[in-house]
Amino acid sequence: MIDKDFTPVEKKATLGLSAIFSLRMLGLFLVLPVLSIYAHDFPGATSFLVGLAIGAYGLTQAFFQIPYGLLSDKIGRIPILLFSTIIFVFGSLLSAYASLQENIYLLIAGRFLQGMGAVSSVVIALIADLTREEIRTRAMATIGASIGMAFAFGMVLGPWIAAHFGLAGVFGFTALLALISIPYIVWGLPKPKVIVHHEDAEFTGSYLGTVLKDKNLLKMDFGMFVLHMGLTAVFTSAPLILKQFMDVGDLWKVYLVMFLVGLTLMVPSTIIAEKKGLIKEVKIVAILILIFSFGLFMEFENQFVPAIIAIIVYFTGFMMLEPIMPSLMSRYAKPQVKGTASGVFNTAQFLGAFVGGAAAGYLLQYGHKAVFIFLGIITFLWLVAVLTLEMPESVKEKRVKK
């Protein structure tokens, strides 16, 4: 992603912010595959409380990301970035302490506090300050790729750390990752000479009405909500299914295979979607794969190999969708409202993460099957929305050239 078109300052800013953001997200992803297993053993923990702990960060992240971005316009990017990082460290430490005490309520509080360390809008604003418009998309793509790598490492490392150091060790390592980034935020990041509000990258309140009236953007927001609702719901339920057959320390093997298969299919599907103008078709196929995986979970929750196949199938669909969703959303939004559209889109993602954990936790009292029936219904509604989605002109032009 980084090439000779980047100036030294742009390269340093892009790589530095990618590292900061990916370390933060790695901390969140580390806990995802193991939290439901450990938290269910806490005294007084119910499935709903565990689901709430898994998704809690999404609610406060959704609530704070836009205000942080707007506040950074007024008092500076670095102070807000530093403040949010410190909040995230405290949230991680509180979660670690709650894990040692086996206190589910403290754990939920810690997860809410982690979400208050929302950083995405500030990172986007800072990268916009430090890059020229013509290379900004590539800089954003570099950050996106770093998050993808963080997700992969988190899914594999989380079970290994938990097996050796417990859930408290996972949160402690998360706090350490955030602490490592603080000196670089203070002394290493380039400082923008002028702080400017970038409408193409940041949320602008006056454009909110325009974005919310666009039916295609709303369908994209609903899709992102459902995609990340499914992610947290699946990892509220699926680790408990796998726990029947294997030790926590061995879960990383399943997740590694899951990621490698997903990545293998993600690359060609993204190329087909982008280069051939077949984004809608790829989306439909990927959503059908998600629905099929939920059927597998329902049918084979008590069988080892089919349960592993189910999670691999699910993650394949997820990986096919994750890179093309932001790309397609940006094509619907006019240049001046792209930042606002992105802000709403990301808020929908974080709200989906919260709802997925809370809903799955509530439904688990009726069994794993109830979770996957719910996900199947909501994902089918998304499929209907995609079938009625009008494709942007740029995609239509690619089809004509074919």
C-alpha positions as CSV (number, residue, x, y, z in Angstrom):
1,M,0.0,0.0,0.0
2,I,2.9,2.4,0.8
3,D,4.7,3.4,-2.4
4,K,6.9,6.1,-3.8
5,D,4.0,8.5,-4.2
6,F,4.0,8.9,-0.4
7,T,6.2,11.7,1.1
8,P,8.3,10.7,4.1
9,V,5.9,12.5,6.4
10,E,2.9,10.7,4.8
11,K,4.6,7.4,5.1
12,K,5.6,7.9,8.7
13,A,2.0,9.0,9.6
14,T,0.4,6.2,7.8
15,L,2.6,3.4,9.2
16,G,2.5,5.0,12.7
17,L,-1.2,5.3,12.8
18,S,-1.7,1.9,11.3
19,A,0.4,0.5,14.2
20,I,-1.5,2.4,16.9
21,F,-4.9,1.4,15.5
22,S,-4.0,-2.2,14.9
23,L,-2.5,-2.6,18.4
24,R,-5.8,-1.2,19.9
25,M,-7.9,-3.5,17.7
26,L,-5.6,-6.5,18.5
27,G,-6.4,-5.9,22.1
28,L,-10.1,-6.1,21.4
29,F,-9.8,-9.1,19.1
30,L,-7.6,-11.1,21.6
31,V,-10.5,-11.5,24.0
32,L,-13.3,-12.3,21.4
33,P,-12.6,-16.1,21.0
34,V,-12.3,-16.8,24.7
35,L,-14.3,-14.4,26.8
36,S,-17.6,-16.4,26.7
37,I,-15.8,-19.6,27.9
38,Y,-14.1,-18.0,30.9
39,A,-16.9,-15.5,31.9
40,H,-19.5,-18.2,32.1
41,D,-17.6,-19.7,35.1
42,F,-17.8,-16.5,37.1
43,P,-20.1,-16.6,40.2
44,G,-23.5,-15.1,39.3
45,A,-22.8,-14.9,35.6
46,T,-25.7,-15.5,33.3
47,S,-25.6,-16.0,29.6
48,F,-27.1,-12.5,29.1
49,L,-24.4,-10.9,31.4
50,V,-21.7,-12.7,29.5
51,G,-23.1,-11.6,26.2
52,L,-23.3,-8.1,27.5
53,A,-19.6,-8.2,28.5
54,I,-18.6,-9.4,25.0
55,G,-20.6,-6.7,23.2
56,A,-20.3,-3.8,25.8
57,Y,-17.3,-2.1,24.1
58,G,-19.4,-1.7,20.9
59,L,-22.0,0.5,22.6
60,T,-19.6,3.1,24.1
61,Q,-17.4,2.9,21.0
62,A,-20.5,3.8,18.9
63,F,-21.4,6.6,21.3
64,F,-17.9,8.2,21.6
65,Q,-16.3,7.9,18.1
66,I,-18.0,10.8,16.4
67,P,-17.8,13.2,19.5
68,Y,-14.1,12.4,19.8
69,G,-13.6,13.3,16.1
70,L,-15.4,16.6,16.4
71,L,-13.6,17.4,19.7
72,S,-10.3,16.7,18.0
73,D,-11.1,19.5,15.5
74,K,-11.2,22.0,18.4
75,I,-8.4,20.9,20.8
76,G,-6.2,18.8,18.6
77,R,-5.8,15.2,17.4
78,I,-2.9,14.2,19.6
79,P,-4.5,15.1,23.0
80,I,-7.7,13.2,22.1
81,L,-5.7,10.3,20.8
82,L,-3.6,10.2,24.0
83,F,-6.7,10.6,26.2
84,S,-8.6,7.8,24.5
85,T,-5.6,5.5,24.8
86,I,-5.3,6.1,28.5
87,I,-9.0,5.4,29.0
88,F,-8.5,2.2,27.0
89,V,-5.6,1.2,29.3
90,F,-7.7,1.7,32.4
91,G,-10.6,-0.2,30.9
92,S,-8.3,-3.1,30.1
93,L,-6.8,-3.1,33.6
94,L,-10.2,-3.0,35.2
95,S,-11.2,-6.0,33.0
96,A,-8.1,-7.8,34.1
97,Y,-8.8,-7.1,37.7
98,A,-12.5,-8.2,37.2
99,S,-11.2,-11.4,35.7
100,L,-9.0,-12.2,38.7
101,Q,-11.9,-11.4,41.0
102,E,-14.3,-13.3,38.8
103,N,-16.7,-10.4,39.0
104,I,-19.0,-10.3,35.9
105,Y,-20.3,-6.8,36.7
106,L,-16.8,-5.3,37.0
107,L,-15.9,-7.0,33.8
108,I,-18.9,-5.4,32.0
109,A,-17.8,-2.0,33.4
110,G,-14.3,-2.6,32.2
111,R,-15.5,-3.5,28.7
112,F,-17.7,-0.3,28.6
113,L,-14.6,1.7,29.6
114,Q,-12.5,0.0,26.8
115,G,-15.1,1.2,24.3
116,M,-14.8,4.7,25.6
117,G,-11.2,4.5,24.3
118,A,-12.7,4.8,20.8
119,V,-10.1,6.0,18.5
120,S,-11.1,5.4,14.9
121,S,-12.6,8.8,14.1
122,V,-9.5,10.6,15.5
123,V,-7.1,8.4,13.5
124,I,-9.1,9.1,10.3
125,A,-9.0,12.8,11.0
126,L,-5.3,12.8,11.7
127,I,-4.4,10.8,8.6
128,A,-6.5,13.3,6.6
129,D,-4.5,16.1,8.2
130,L,-1.2,14.5,7.3
131,T,-1.9,13.2,3.8
132,R,-2.8,14.7,0.4
133,E,-6.2,14.0,-0.9
134,E,-4.9,12.0,-3.9
135,I,-3.2,9.4,-1.7
136,R,-5.6,9.4,1.2
137,T,-7.6,6.4,0.0
138,R,-4.4,4.3,-0.1
139,A,-3.4,5.5,3.4
140,M,-6.9,4.5,4.7
141,A,-6.5,1.1,2.9
142,T,-3.2,0.5,4.7
143,I,-4.9,1.1,8.0
144,G,-7.7,-1.3,7.0
145,A,-5.2,-4.0,6.1
146,S,-3.4,-3.6,9.4
147,I,-6.7,-4.1,11.2
148,G,-7.3,-7.3,9.2
149,M,-3.9,-8.6,10.4
150,A,-4.7,-7.6,14.0
151,F,-7.9,-9.7,13.7
152,A,-6.0,-12.7,12.5
153,F,-3.4,-12.5,15.2
154,G,-6.0,-11.8,17.9
155,M,-8.0,-14.9,17.0
156,V,-4.9,-17.1,17.2
157,L,-3.1,-15.5,20.1
158,G,-6.1,-15.0,22.3
159,P,-6.7,-18.7,23.1
160,W,-3.0,-19.3,23.6
161,I,-2.5,-16.4,26.1
162,A,-5.7,-17.4,27.9
163,A,-4.6,-21.0,28.2
164,H,-1.3,-20.0,29.8
165,F,-2.2,-16.8,31.8
166,G,-6.0,-16.9,32.1
167,L,-8.5,-14.3,31.0
168,A,-6.8,-11.7,33.2
169,G,-3.6,-12.3,31.2
170,V,-5.4,-11.5,28.0
171,F,-6.7,-8.2,29.3
172,G,-3.3,-7.5,30.9
173,F,-1.6,-8.0,27.5
174,T,-4.2,-5.8,25.9
175,A,-3.3,-3.0,28.4
176,L,0.4,-3.5,27.6
177,L,-0.2,-3.1,23.9
178,A,-2.0,0.2,24.4
179,L,0.7,1.4,26.8
180,I,3.4,0.6,24.2
181,S,1.8,3.1,21.8
182,I,1.7,6.0,24.2
183,P,5.4,7.2,23.8
184,Y,5.0,7.1,20.0
185,I,1.7,9.1,20.2
186,V,3.5,11.8,22.3
187,W,6.9,11.9,20.6
188,G,6.8,9.9,17.3
189,L,3.7,10.9,15.4
190,P,4.1,13.8,13.0
191,K,2.1,16.8,14.2
192,P,-0.2,18.5,11.6
193,K,0.7,22.1,11.0
194,V,-3.0,23.0,10.7
195,I,-6.0,21.2,11.9
196,V,-8.7,21.2,9.3
197,H,-12.1,19.6,9.2
198,H,-12.1,17.3,6.2
199,E,-15.6,16.6,4.9
200,D,-14.4,13.7,2.8
201,A,-13.0,11.9,5.9
202,E,-14.8,13.3,9.0
203,F,-18.4,13.5,10.3
204,T,-20.2,16.8,9.5
205,G,-23.4,17.2,11.4
206,S,-25.1,19.3,8.7
207,Y,-24.8,16.4,6.2
208,L,-26.4,13.8,8.5
209,G,-29.9,14.4,7.1
210,T,-28.6,13.8,3.6
211,V,-27.0,10.6,4.5
212,L,-30.0,9.3,6.4
213,K,-32.3,10.0,3.5
214,D,-30.2,7.9,1.1
215,K,-31.9,4.5,0.9
216,N,-28.8,2.8,-0.5
217,L,-26.5,4.1,2.3
218,L,-29.1,3.0,4.8
219,K,-29.1,-0.5,3.4
220,M,-25.3,-0.5,3.6
221,D,-25.5,0.7,7.3
222,F,-28.0,-2.1,8.0
223,G,-25.6,-4.6,6.4
224,M,-22.6,-3.5,8.4
225,F,-24.8,-3.7,11.5
226,V,-25.9,-7.2,10.8
227,L,-22.4,-8.4,9.8
228,H,-20.8,-7.3,13.1
229,M,-23.8,-8.3,15.1
230,G,-23.3,-11.8,13.6
231,L,-19.6,-11.7,14.5
232,T,-20.0,-11.0,18.2
233,A,-23.1,-13.3,18.4
234,V,-21.2,-16.2,16.8
235,F,-18.2,-15.8,19.2
236,T,-20.6,-15.6,22.1
237,S,-21.9,-19.0,21.2
238,A,-19.4,-20.9,19.1
239,P,-16.5,-21.0,21.6
240,L,-18.9,-22.7,24.1
241,I,-19.8,-25.3,21.4
242,L,-16.1,-26.0,20.7
243,K,-15.3,-26.2,24.4
244,Q,-17.3,-29.5,24.5
245,F,-14.6,-31.1,22.3
246,M,-11.3,-29.5,23.0
247,D,-9.2,-27.5,25.5
248,V,-9.1,-23.7,25.3
249,G,-5.4,-23.9,24.6
250,D,-6.1,-25.9,21.4
251,L,-8.7,-23.5,20.0
252,W,-6.0,-21.4,18.2
253,K,-5.6,-24.3,15.8
254,V,-9.2,-24.1,14.7
255,Y,-9.1,-20.3,14.4
256,L,-5.9,-20.5,12.4
257,V,-7.4,-22.9,9.9
258,M,-10.5,-20.7,9.9
259,F,-8.5,-17.6,9.1
260,L,-6.4,-19.2,6.4
261,V,-9.4,-20.6,4.6
262,G,-11.2,-17.3,4.8
263,L,-8.2,-15.3,3.6
264,T,-7.6,-17.8,0.7
265,L,-11.2,-17.2,-0.6
266,M,-11.3,-13.5,0.4
267,V,-8.5,-12.4,-2.0
268,P,-10.0,-13.8,-5.3
269,S,-13.6,-12.8,-4.3
270,T,-12.5,-9.3,-3.6
271,I,-10.7,-9.1,-7.0
272,I,-13.8,-10.5,-8.8
273,A,-16.0,-8.0,-6.9
274,E,-13.8,-5.0,-7.6
275,K,-12.3,-5.6,-11.0
276,K,-15.2,-7.3,-12.7
277,G,-17.9,-5.0,-11.2
278,L,-19.6,-8.0,-9.5
279,I,-19.8,-6.6,-5.9
280,K,-23.5,-7.2,-5.6
281,E,-23.2,-10.8,-6.8
282,V,-20.2,-11.5,-4.4
283,K,-22.2,-10.0,-1.6
284,I,-25.2,-12.2,-2.3
285,V,-23.0,-15.4,-2.4
286,A,-21.2,-14.4,0.8
287,I,-24.5,-13.7,2.7
288,L,-25.8,-17.1,1.5
289,I,-22.6,-18.7,2.9
290,L,-23.4,-17.0,6.3
291,I,-26.9,-18.3,6.3
292,F,-25.7,-21.8,5.4
293,S,-23.2,-21.7,8.3
294,F,-26.0,-20.8,10.7
295,G,-27.8,-23.9,9.5
296,L,-24.8,-26.0,10.0
297,F,-24.4,-24.7,13.6
298,M,-28.1,-25.5,14.3
299,E,-27.8,-29.0,12.9
300,F,-24.4,-30.1,14.2
301,E,-23.8,-28.2,17.4
302,N,-23.1,-31.5,19.2
303,Q,-20.7,-33.0,16.6
304,F,-17.0,-32.0,16.6
305,V,-15.9,-32.0,13.0
306,P,-19.2,-30.5,11.6
307,A,-19.1,-27.8,14.3
308,I,-15.5,-26.8,13.1
309,I,-16.7,-26.9,9.5
310,A,-19.5,-24.5,10.5
311,I,-17.3,-21.9,12.0
312,I,-14.9,-22.1,9.0
313,V,-17.8,-21.7,6.6
314,Y,-19.1,-18.7,8.7
315,F,-15.7,-17.0,8.7
316,T,-15.3,-17.5,5.0
317,G,-18.5,-15.6,4.4
318,F,-17.4,-12.9,6.8
319,M,-14.0,-12.5,5.2
320,M,-15.6,-12.2,1.8
321,L,-17.8,-9.3,3.0
322,E,-15.5,-7.4,5.3
323,P,-13.3,-5.7,2.6
324,I,-16.0,-4.9,0.1
325,M,-18.5,-3.3,2.5
326,P,-16.6,-0.1,3.2
327,S,-15.5,0.1,-0.5
328,L,-19.1,-0.1,-1.7
329,M,-20.4,2.3,0.9
330,S,-17.9,5.0,-0.2
331,R,-19.1,4.7,-3.8
332,Y,-22.6,5.6,-2.8
333,A,-21.7,8.7,-0.9
334,K,-21.0,12.0,-2.7
335,P,-17.5,13.4,-2.0
336,Q,-18.6,16.1,0.4
337,V,-20.6,13.6,2.5
338,K,-18.2,10.7,2.5
339,G,-16.9,11.5,6.0
340,T,-20.4,11.7,7.4
341,A,-21.5,8.5,5.6
342,S,-18.5,6.7,7.0
343,G,-19.2,7.9,10.5
344,V,-22.7,6.6,10.4
345,F,-21.5,3.4,8.8
346,N,-18.9,2.8,11.5
347,T,-21.4,3.6,14.2
348,A,-23.7,1.0,12.8
349,Q,-20.8,-1.5,13.0
350,F,-20.1,-0.8,16.6
351,L,-23.8,-0.9,17.6
352,G,-24.1,-4.2,15.8
353,A,-21.2,-5.6,17.9
354,F,-23.1,-4.6,21.1
355,V,-26.4,-5.9,20.0
356,G,-24.9,-9.2,18.8
357,G,-23.3,-9.9,22.2
358,A,-26.3,-8.9,24.2
359,A,-28.9,-10.7,22.0
360,A,-26.8,-13.9,21.8
361,G,-26.3,-13.9,25.5
362,Y,-30.0,-13.5,26.1
363,L,-30.9,-16.2,23.6
364,L,-28.4,-18.7,24.9
365,Q,-30.7,-19.4,27.8
366,Y,-32.9,-21.2,25.2
367,G,-29.9,-23.0,23.7
368,H,-27.4,-22.4,20.9
369,K,-30.0,-23.2,18.2
370,A,-32.0,-20.1,19.2
371,V,-29.0,-17.9,18.6
372,F,-28.5,-19.2,15.1
373,I,-32.2,-19.1,14.2
374,F,-32.1,-15.4,15.2
375,L,-29.0,-14.7,13.1
376,G,-30.4,-16.6,10.1
377,I,-33.6,-14.5,10.2
378,I,-31.8,-11.1,10.5
379,T,-29.2,-12.1,7.8
380,F,-32.0,-13.2,5.5
381,L,-33.5,-9.7,5.9
382,W,-30.1,-8.3,4.9
383,L,-30.1,-10.5,1.8
384,V,-33.5,-9.1,0.8
385,A,-32.1,-5.6,1.2
386,V,-29.1,-6.4,-0.9
387,L,-31.3,-7.9,-3.7
388,T,-33.0,-4.5,-3.9
389,L,-29.8,-2.5,-3.7
390,E,-29.1,-0.2,-6.7
391,M,-25.5,-0.4,-7.7
392,P,-23.4,2.8,-8.1
393,E,-22.5,4.0,-11.5
394,S,-18.8,3.1,-11.2
395,V,-19.8,-0.6,-10.8
396,K,-22.3,-0.5,-13.7
397,E,-19.6,1.0,-15.9
398,K,-17.2,-2.0,-15.1
399,R,-20.0,-4.4,-16.1
400,V,-20.5,-2.7,-19.4
401,K,-16.7,-2.8,-20.2
402,K,-16.6,-6.5,-19.4
